[in-house]
Amino acid sequence: MSLLAAKIQETFVEPACERNRRKDADTRKKGCSKPPTPGAAAGGCAFDGAKIVLQPITDVAHLVHAPLACEGNSWDNRGAASSGATLWRTSFTTDLTELDIIMGLSERKLFQALRQIKEAYAPSAIFVYATCVTALIGDDIEAVCKHAAEKLGLPVVPINAPGFVGSKNLGNKLAGEALLDHVIGTVEPDDVGPYDINILGEFNLSGEFWLVKPLLDRLGIRVRACIPGDARYRDVASAHRAQAAMLVCSTALINLARKMEERWQIPFFEGSFYGITATSEALRGIAELLVKKGADEEILKRTETLIAKEEAIAWKRLETYRPRLEGKRVLINSGGVKSWSLVHALMEIGMEIVGTSVKKSTVEDKERIKQVLKDEQHMFESMAPRELYAMLSEHKADIMLSGGRTQFIALKAKTPWLDINQERHHPYAGYDGMVELVHQIDLAIHNPVWSEVREPAPWEDDPCVGERLPRTHNETAQVAPLNALWHDAGDFAEC
Ligand code: SF4
């Protein structure tokens, strides 16, 4: 079995993954990918998943060894933010042509690209991504990277997750494996402290981790490495000296968290910074793990003081939105930790949750939703676009919170919509992030555009037509007679 095949098999039996634990041996071997649903977007390939996880390491040059199209598939598709280096946003590819492949020039071209990047940009490291074409023609990127690292005198890291091996989620995990094999543990820091932590699976989307980091700073907790959001190569390379870790997006990097615990005794827990209660629980969790690793117990008291103060401020700020949002109905089509961590805070200010998706949620996530909602009927695994449209066009929700893929369903149903997934433009993490989310919900619901678009169009009440055009899902069934009416009315210009 090749090294890559062995790595893939290993991720399928990941013992820390609760979904894997529930499967029998045969199902486990088949992995986690499902065949694409006809009519639904297919999601990214394994290469895409690996690049999503690693690209936010900002002072690294990310070189895609492939024909041009692969880089176009993955470049900058998330709004992660950097507080310094901007190199990560520059697109590098070996841009292989048919001639390169037929003449066997691709490995040489890769080495030339590495040398050129080193000379022109002097990066902290270069990550080289294998893709379908270069894996199928048998390019040995491990060997080229090793040779280049010696010749050029900088870390050159092979990321072996070609697209065809599986899903985006598998690519996320293979990216974690690459960090374990080639990066973490390669730099020894000279400033190790008892309050050093790692945050794993945090992408700093729209700069939202910057709303959480000041809280940790106030507690005297240092983030040795936030992987990958706003990370620097050196921080990631020295992450093995942290005392504890928090895993934010458990499906992406759970293998990394588990193996760091086994190799370097860094205990971890799964938490979320979305929602007020979730943020407080996360801060408590970090403090408790640090105490278990030998930090002064006094940090627990400091954490409780900070939580009490910050929660009071956040609830007070949220209270100002109650008169405008009380009784408004929210549909959450997101999944994962957001499916429950947002619910509590929205309900606290009087909003009604008419449904929340549990597609990517763990068993624990689902249990929490049940506790908060007290009604399982509001949980749905996934909803077909047609059902989603019917629900929104019949005005069963005042706003939908979801990702970009479903935005046009909401817009077509003339329903306010807010992006809470990776392409969002506002930071929603921590206490301030929750207030920002409610502020954005308020702006979306009360945007005057909705009353405008729900008005009949001028031609719908035209006396020549006599009837207005259908506006709701149910009314579309009556389109045919209306078309006949238009036909009978003859030339519109005559009216
Ligand atoms: S790696 Fe393969 S599946 Fe992914 S974008 Fe490139 S060719 Fe397509």
Residues whose N, C-alpha, C, O or C-beta is under 5 A from the ligand:
A	BS01	SF4	C45 F47 C70 N73 T131 C132 P162 G163 F164
